[in-house]
Protein backbone atom coordinates (compact mmCIF):
# COMPACT_ATOMS: atom_id res chain seq x y z
CA UNK A 1 0.00 0.00 0.00
CA UNK A 2 1.51 3.26 -1.09
CA UNK A 3 -0.34 5.82 0.98
CA UNK A 4 -0.20 6.08 4.74
CA UNK A 5 -3.98 6.34 5.20
CA UNK A 6 -4.42 2.93 3.55
CA UNK A 7 -1.70 1.43 5.76
CA UNK A 8 -3.39 2.83 8.88
CA UNK A 9 -6.82 1.48 7.92
CA UNK A 10 -5.31 -1.91 6.98
CA UNK A 11 -3.44 -2.09 10.28
CA UNK A 12 -6.61 -1.29 12.21
CA UNK A 13 -8.65 -3.87 10.28
CA UNK A 14 -7.53 -6.57 12.72
CA UNK A 15 -9.39 -6.65 16.07
CA UNK A 16 -6.28 -7.68 18.02
CA UNK A 17 -4.35 -4.71 16.68
CA UNK A 18 -7.28 -2.37 17.43
CA UNK A 19 -7.30 -3.71 20.99
CA UNK A 20 -3.55 -3.14 21.31
CA UNK A 21 -3.96 0.44 20.11
CA UNK A 22 -6.78 0.97 22.62
CA UNK A 23 -4.60 -0.39 25.43
CA UNK A 24 -1.70 1.84 24.39
CA UNK A 25 -3.89 4.94 24.74
CA UNK A 26 -3.58 4.62 28.52
CA UNK A 27 0.18 3.95 28.73
CA UNK A 28 3.19 2.55 26.93
CA UNK A 29 3.72 -1.20 27.29
CA UNK A 30 6.30 -3.82 26.47
CA UNK A 31 5.65 -6.62 23.97
CA UNK A 32 5.29 -9.04 26.88
CA UNK A 33 2.76 -6.78 28.61
CA UNK A 34 0.79 -6.42 25.40
CA UNK A 35 0.83 -10.20 24.88
CA UNK A 36 -0.58 -11.01 28.34
CA UNK A 37 -4.34 -10.98 27.62
CA UNK A 38 -4.07 -12.89 24.33
CA UNK A 39 -3.82 -16.61 23.80
CA UNK A 40 -1.00 -16.15 21.28
CA UNK A 41 2.77 -16.18 21.38
CA UNK A 42 4.91 -13.12 22.01
CA UNK A 43 6.18 -13.66 18.47
CA UNK A 44 2.61 -13.30 17.10
CA UNK A 45 2.16 -10.09 19.11
CA UNK A 46 5.48 -8.83 17.70
CA UNK A 47 4.15 -9.44 14.17
CA UNK A 48 1.02 -7.42 14.99
CA UNK A 49 3.21 -4.65 16.38
CA UNK A 50 5.33 -4.68 13.22
CA UNK A 51 2.18 -3.98 11.16
CA UNK A 52 1.23 -1.14 13.52
CA UNK A 53 4.78 0.19 13.39
CA UNK A 54 4.88 0.07 9.57
CA UNK A 55 1.65 2.10 9.54
CA UNK A 56 3.23 4.65 11.87
CA UNK A 57 0.76 3.94 14.66
CA UNK A 58 3.34 2.83 17.21
CA UNK A 59 7.04 3.28 17.87
CA UNK A 60 9.46 1.43 20.08
CA UNK A 61 12.13 2.94 22.28
CA UNK A 62 14.70 1.68 24.72
CA UNK A 63 14.62 2.52 28.41
CA UNK A 64 17.48 0.63 30.06
CA UNK A 65 16.50 -3.06 29.65
CA UNK A 66 12.90 -2.20 28.79
CA UNK A 67 11.65 -1.63 25.20
CA UNK A 68 8.27 0.07 25.55
CA UNK A 69 5.84 0.42 22.66
CA UNK A 70 4.41 3.93 22.31
CA UNK A 71 1.23 4.99 20.51
CA UNK A 72 1.82 7.73 17.91
CA UNK A 73 -1.58 9.41 18.27
CA UNK A 74 -0.94 12.13 15.66
CA UNK A 75 -1.24 9.42 12.98
CA UNK A 76 -4.99 9.46 13.68
CA UNK A 77 -5.32 13.10 12.57
CA UNK A 78 -5.37 12.46 8.78
CA UNK A 79 -7.71 9.50 9.31
CA UNK A 80 -10.04 11.62 11.44
CA UNK A 81 -10.06 14.40 8.83
CA UNK A 82 -10.83 11.89 6.07
CA UNK A 83 -13.73 10.38 8.05
CA UNK A 84 -15.04 13.82 9.07
CA UNK A 85 -15.17 15.00 5.45
CA UNK A 86 -17.41 12.09 4.45
CA UNK A 87 -19.51 12.38 7.62
CA UNK A 88 -20.27 16.04 6.77
CA UNK A 89 -21.17 15.12 3.19
CA UNK A 90 -23.53 12.40 4.44
CA UNK A 91 -25.16 14.83 6.88
CA UNK A 92 -25.68 17.35 4.08
CA UNK A 93 -27.37 14.67 1.95
CA UNK A 94 -29.63 13.70 4.85
CA UNK A 95 -30.54 17.35 5.43
CA UNK A 96 -31.53 17.71 1.76
CA UNK A 97 -33.55 14.50 1.97
CA UNK A 98 -35.29 15.78 5.12
CA UNK A 99 -36.22 18.99 3.28
CA UNK A 100 -37.65 17.04 0.32
CA UNK A 101 -39.65 14.77 2.62
CA UNK A 102 -41.00 17.74 4.57
CA UNK A 103 -42.07 19.36 1.30
CA UNK A 104 -43.78 16.15 0.18
CA UNK A 105 -45.61 15.90 3.53
CA UNK A 106 -46.87 19.46 3.13
CA UNK A 107 -48.17 18.66 -0.36
CA UNK A 108 -49.98 15.57 0.96
CA UNK A 109 -51.64 17.49 3.80
CA UNK A 110 -53.08 20.82 2.58
CA UNK A 111 -54.06 21.81 6.13
CA UNK A 112 -50.39 21.87 7.16
CA UNK A 113 -49.60 23.96 4.09
CA UNK A 114 -52.31 26.53 4.89
CA UNK A 115 -51.40 26.55 8.56
CA UNK A 116 -54.93 25.55 9.68
CA UNK A 117 -55.69 22.82 12.16
CA UNK A 118 -58.75 20.61 12.35
C-alpha positions as CSV (number, residue, x, y, z in Angstrom):
1,X,0.0,0.0,0.0
2,X,1.5,3.3,-1.1
3,X,-0.3,5.8,1.0
4,X,-0.2,6.1,4.7
5,X,-4.0,6.3,5.2
6,X,-4.4,2.9,3.6
7,X,-1.7,1.4,5.8
8,X,-3.4,2.8,8.9
9,X,-6.8,1.5,7.9
10,X,-5.3,-1.9,7.0
11,X,-3.4,-2.1,10.3
12,X,-6.6,-1.3,12.2
13,X,-8.7,-3.9,10.3
14,X,-7.5,-6.6,12.7
15,X,-9.4,-6.7,16.1
16,X,-6.3,-7.7,18.0
17,X,-4.4,-4.7,16.7
18,X,-7.3,-2.4,17.4
19,X,-7.3,-3.7,21.0
20,X,-3.6,-3.1,21.3
21,X,-4.0,0.4,20.1
22,X,-6.8,1.0,22.6
23,X,-4.6,-0.4,25.4
24,X,-1.7,1.8,24.4
25,X,-3.9,4.9,24.7
26,X,-3.6,4.6,28.5
27,X,0.2,3.9,28.7
28,X,3.2,2.5,26.9
29,X,3.7,-1.2,27.3
30,X,6.3,-3.8,26.5
31,X,5.6,-6.6,24.0
32,X,5.3,-9.0,26.9
33,X,2.8,-6.8,28.6
34,X,0.8,-6.4,25.4
35,X,0.8,-10.2,24.9
36,X,-0.6,-11.0,28.3
37,X,-4.3,-11.0,27.6
38,X,-4.1,-12.9,24.3
39,X,-3.8,-16.6,23.8
40,X,-1.0,-16.1,21.3
41,X,2.8,-16.2,21.4
42,X,4.9,-13.1,22.0
43,X,6.2,-13.7,18.5
44,X,2.6,-13.3,17.1
45,X,2.2,-10.1,19.1
46,X,5.5,-8.8,17.7
47,X,4.1,-9.4,14.2
48,X,1.0,-7.4,15.0
49,X,3.2,-4.6,16.4
50,X,5.3,-4.7,13.2
51,X,2.2,-4.0,11.2
52,X,1.2,-1.1,13.5
53,X,4.8,0.2,13.4
54,X,4.9,0.1,9.6
55,X,1.6,2.1,9.5
56,X,3.2,4.7,11.9
57,X,0.8,3.9,14.7
58,X,3.3,2.8,17.2
59,X,7.0,3.3,17.9
60,X,9.5,1.4,20.1
61,X,12.1,2.9,22.3
62,X,14.7,1.7,24.7
63,X,14.6,2.5,28.4
64,X,17.5,0.6,30.1
65,X,16.5,-3.1,29.6
66,X,12.9,-2.2,28.8
67,X,11.7,-1.6,25.2
68,X,8.3,0.1,25.5
69,X,5.8,0.4,22.7
70,X,4.4,3.9,22.3
71,X,1.2,5.0,20.5
72,X,1.8,7.7,17.9
73,X,-1.6,9.4,18.3
74,X,-0.9,12.1,15.7
75,X,-1.2,9.4,13.0
76,X,-5.0,9.5,13.7
77,X,-5.3,13.1,12.6
78,X,-5.4,12.5,8.8
79,X,-7.7,9.5,9.3
80,X,-10.0,11.6,11.4
81,X,-10.1,14.4,8.8
82,X,-10.8,11.9,6.1
83,X,-13.7,10.4,8.0
84,X,-15.0,13.8,9.1
85,X,-15.2,15.0,5.4
86,X,-17.4,12.1,4.4
87,X,-19.5,12.4,7.6
88,X,-20.3,16.0,6.8
89,X,-21.2,15.1,3.2
90,X,-23.5,12.4,4.4
91,X,-25.2,14.8,6.9
92,X,-25.7,17.4,4.1
93,X,-27.4,14.7,1.9
94,X,-29.6,13.7,4.9
95,X,-30.5,17.3,5.4
96,X,-31.5,17.7,1.8
97,X,-33.6,14.5,2.0
98,X,-35.3,15.8,5.1
99,X,-36.2,19.0,3.3
100,X,-37.6,17.0,0.3
101,X,-39.7,14.8,2.6
102,X,-41.0,17.7,4.6
103,X,-42.1,19.4,1.3
104,X,-43.8,16.2,0.2
105,X,-45.6,15.9,3.5
106,X,-46.9,19.5,3.1
107,X,-48.2,18.7,-0.4
108,X,-50.0,15.6,1.0
109,X,-51.6,17.5,3.8
110,X,-53.1,20.8,2.6
111,X,-54.1,21.8,6.1
112,X,-50.4,21.9,7.2
113,X,-49.6,24.0,4.1
114,X,-52.3,26.5,4.9
115,X,-51.4,26.5,8.6
116,X,-54.9,25.5,9.7
117,X,-55.7,22.8,12.2
118,X,-58.7,20.6,12.4
